[in-house]
Amino acid sequence: MKNFIHEIHRRSLWQVLGIYLAGSWIALQVVEQLTEAAGLPDWVRPFSLVLLVLGFPIVMATAFVQEGLGARHAESPTEPTSPDSSLADASEVALAPPPQPSRRHGLFTWKNALIGGGAAFGLLGVLTAGYLFMRTAGIGPAGTLIAAGVLDERDPILVGDLQSVSGDPTIARTATEALRADLAESPTITLLSPDRIKNALALMLAEPGAPLDREVSLQIAAREGVKAIITGEVNAAGSGYVITAQVLSADGGGVLVSRRESARNDDEVIEAIDALSKGIRERLGESIKSVQSSPALSQVTTASLEALRLYQEGNDAINSGIPDDRRRGHALLEEAVTIDPEFASAWRKLATDLANPGGGPNSRSRATEAAMRAYENLDRLTPNEQVRAETQYHRNVTGDIPQLIEAYERGLERFPDDVAFLNNVSVYYTQQERFERSEENLRRAWALDSTTQFHHTNLFWALALQGKLDAADSVLTDAASRPFIFVPAFGAALATARGNWDDAERIVEENPGSGAGINGIGRNIALTRGRIGEITAGEEEDLAEAERDREGLRFLNNALGLVSINAEIRDEPRRDVDRVDEALERYPLESFEAPDRPYAWLASTYARAGQADRARGFLAEWDREIRLPYGRVWDQDVHRARAEIALAAGEMEEAIAEARLAEISPCRTRCPELARVYDVAGQADSAIALYTRYVETPPLRAPPVRTPMIERLAQLLDERGDLQEAAKYYAMFVELWAEADEELQPRVRAAQARLEAILNEIG
């Protein structure tokens, strides 16, 4: 310390100034690093700056005083006039006491300045440590709600609508959307899902889209066992706004946390919401480091309030479930991305809904484009939405299911209680027959939210496909007590899995058009039981309706469906191929957006009908129009088409290899494809193994191809000499087609005759 002070004494005023500024910069960098590394409160930075600013005049005053004092100490005594007098004067000076510094000189010393600076930063450290202790202990205004025991980590919280007391109500709705978007990124809390809110509103006999004001939010919270809600207001203040938000206890509505931010104009609203949300997240209990590392809301949504408003209105319109509103929602989202082409959330939402059934004209191509644009702007999304955009990209563009599953698994590492991630990845686990993982995740999702329809439906399938039919029935029983539309359809599916075909048909007849594909189940039951005439008649009606409405893609797909029925049920793959020729002549593929063109289906159809060259042409177009620009390099349907082409060309090894590459779905869909390839290739043992696996899998949704597969399995077992097993499957086939159409009865009579002969032979 003495050496340091001595060195400072030797410096000029300007040198001290430079040293102080350099030291201050270093101190601020150290504070910055400590704040980021240790997650210190935001006020530590400005507090440190204030201390350095306050220390500046003190240091400069000390330098001025000490430099002046040092200069006086260096002055010589009185100039001597003669040798004798100089000796006398020198002795007097030597005997005289040294000059005493003034009170000011005693106060402004370098020792005092250094001690004062250290004490100030020491006080800052004590205050910071005290704040962090109170925060983690849940004491006083610094204590978090989780530390205080008011909330548990990952507890669901309901975010109500911010109310507009004065000014434009659309600003309040937009601010609500922004607040929810930012709060959703907290790894500490969970926002009550829209499905649970919708179900609660239904039980309250309220409209599905009813405003979530304070009273309604408190009622929902009481019903759903939610401990806290967040509500607030957006008030006009001149050309700007004052935005307030409060965390209220669901038990009585007491204020737990209150925050307020101001925006001078529309351009600052998103910034104000960002500050508001991060303040709430910190008080709820999220770590300061986590809050500080979160990207700004404008960076992960949009800096345009107008684009955000359009996004919010489009989202509401789509979620209404009304077809006209849904189309209007698409238009609003497309307008939002026109304003901000990098608005990744809007692209992602657009891709999600367009990919769902009923997305409208050219929905596949539009969904693909939107998914690509969202993926290109991945850094403009919050971490949670990044997972959604990445999985959507692999689902809609690359078709790479392993990469999709990996993205979901990474998302669950950070958001282990995200029920959407748990649910969605389970769908793909089920596709890959990883049933235990699927069931595990879905039961966890159910425990977190038992009111969501999708958790019931997907758990039902995961259990039923394992053959756990009683467990699947219990899921259905629980669903029957809730307002879920899928119950009749799944009841029919469970009846088919148990072989109760009459019960399944009765359920379908009693619940026509009840949703969840019940009409499709009824169609498949009819085909499974050999009533092919009524189904093809319906296909003819659909073709006529599509032609009347000039819906070219629907007309083409219906024509392909008719050929598929002939190939799978009648075993006549060339029948009605001229319908497809007619459809392509009326509606050339060029008239549809590239991703909507059914290249793979066309290739499979023509290859199976013996037109391999034409099939290759369709795959060449697919390669040029789809794979190269869109990156769909891993397409299950394309591998199936290539297998059909190889079969038609007699290239059996290649056919088997391509059929294996198509194995990404459970046996209920993939076994017939690969089994038939083995069958045509003459590998009877492999074909028998896959046919057996397929027909012994519970026939959920009554896949119509199952009955012809049973017939073929019986024939192969008969040829191999396994008469006991052959008789079993002949009997199963005869029972299923006992009341089949007359055109199919010769096959039934042949099977019956062979069954009787086997029974006579084996006694």
Phi, psi and omega in degrees: 000317181297317180297320181296315180296320179299320179295320180296320178304328184281347184272155175278171180302318182291325177294319177298319178302313180297317179299318182293316181296318179296317178296322179296318180298317179297317180299317179295323178295320178296315178299318180299314181295317178296321181296316181287320184286319185261354181067049179282159181300154181298331184287352179294320181298303181296328179297317179297319179297319178299317179299319180291323177294317178295327181286338183302306180297329180293315180296317181293321178296318178298317179298317181297314182293313184291325177294318179294318180295320179296323180294320182291324178297333183277349183291146178278160176288186185299138184292126180289153182252338179209163180301316183293313182295328181294322178295318179295315181296321181296320180293324178293320180294319181297325181279342183284145178290151178293154180296139181268132177292153179287171176303321180297319180294328179286333180279311184273075176245158180292330178296315179296320181297316180292319178295319180295317178297316178298320180295321180296313179288332174295320177298320177300318178297320179295316179298318180296314179298319178296319179297313181295322177296313179297324180295311183286337179270352180072034183255133172066194183292343179276340184292138178277160181292327178290317179296326180281353179085006178289322178234156170257155180300136180068017172299142176287142177231138178268125175260108179281179180279134172291131184268145177260103178282324177213149179098195186281120181295336179294330177296320180295318179294320179293319178297324177298314179300316180295319180296316179296320181299318182285318180296330181296340182276356181288127177281357186266325182241168177231130177281137177301128188292152177301327179295318179293322177295316180298316179295320179295318178298322179296319178292333177275001182061033178258162177295146182304324182258026182299141179301139180266072176284183186302311185293315179297318180298319179294323178294316178297317181300319179295320180292321187266002180070029179275136186276335185212154174233161175239126179219175182175194184218156171235114183243138177288141177220089186068234177271000182243200185215150169247120185247123179240150176217143180228141169263119184249144174289131179292340179265081178106345176077020178292148182281121178263322180216142176223133180225151178217137176223155180242148174232126183287337179200183181301325184294340183259001183297314182296320177297321179293319178297322179300312180295320180298312182295316182293326175296319179292316180300321180294319181287332177292325178140001177292144182298146180299321180298318179296317180296316182294328182279351179293136178293157178299146182302322181294333181283332183253001171235261178204149176276353182266116178296324180295317178297320179294322178297315179296322178298316181294317179293321177295319179299314179297319181295317180295319183288348180293334181081357179273126186307314180296319178295323180297316178296322178295323178297320177300316181297321180293319178294321178294327176291323179297317181283344172289320178293314179232094183298346180257016180284085189295325180298320179292319176299317183294316179297319179297316180297319182299312185284325178294330180283344179282157178305142179079023182289348178104182182301139178054031186296324182294316181293320180292322178295320179296314179298316181295320179297321178294318181293322177296318181293324178296333182249039184301326181287353177264018180238153173292160181306321179295314181288335176300319178297316181296318181291321181293316179293323178296321179297315180290330179285316187267337189246299185276332185070016184273092185294318176302319177294323178298313180297319180299320179296318178296320180295322175296320178297321181288338174296323180269325182237073187295341181254016178284106187293331178294318178296315180300317181292311188293317181294332179294329177300319182280330171299317179297318178301325181268011178061029173267065192295323182296317177297319180299311181297318180301312181294319182291325176292326176293317177298320179297317180298325179283326182205100182271003184263355185273131183299320186295329179294324177292311185297313184288325175293323176304311182293319181299322179285314184296321181291341173275354184087008178275070189289325179293319177296320177297323179296324179294325175297319180294322178297317177296320181295329182295339179274002182239162183279057182259133185279347187276352189303310179300317181297318181286331173297319177294319179297319180294324177296320178293324180297330179269000180081012180270074188293322180295318178297319180299315180294324178297318179298317180297315182295327182279346183228056182293136176064026182278358176103179178056031173078023183295326177295322177295323177295318178299320178297315181293325177297318179299317179292320179300326182265007171085015179268069188285331184298316182293330180283315179295329175297319177294323177297321178297319178296319179296321178298315180296320180293318179296322179293320180296321182274002180056040177264089188299316183293320177297319179299315181295315181295322178294321178297318178295322178297322179295318178295322180297320178299316180297319182290316187278319186265310182277345185061040179231077186293343180270348184291131176069014175297333178298336176295322179291319176303316180296319180297318180291330178289320180285321184232084180302150181302330181296343180280353179249154174297144189308309183293346180273350184283128184278060184304312185295318180296318178298316181298316179298317182298311183288325178295316181292333178276003176093009181252070186295322181297317179294323177299317178298324178298320179294321179290327176296320177295320178301316181299320183281318188269336186245303188297314185292309181283331186253346175079020180280079186267354185228078188246117183301315183295326179293319177297322177296318179297319179296325177296319179296319179297318179295321177298316180297329181270359181076015180268080191293319181296317178294322179300316180295318180299316180292322179296324177294323179295340179276002184280080175233003180241163180294169188300334182298341177243327188269331184301316180300323181297306183290323179298317180295324178297314177299321181298309180296326181284355178085011179265078190298319183298315179295321179296315179299317181300316182285321176300317180297315179300321182291310185287340177272352174284134181309126185282064178297141183060012173049067178301123188295336182287351187296318184295312175300328177293323177296317178301313182292323178298317179299319180295317180294318178295323178297315180296328180280348180093008178272077190291324181299311180291322178300317179298321179302314184279331172298317181296319179297318180295313181299320180295317183293323183256023181300325181245031179290166178301155184300326181295339179263349185297328176304324178290325179292316181295323178295318179294320180297317180297317180292324178299314181296321179296318179296316181297322177293324183289319184266355176076000000 
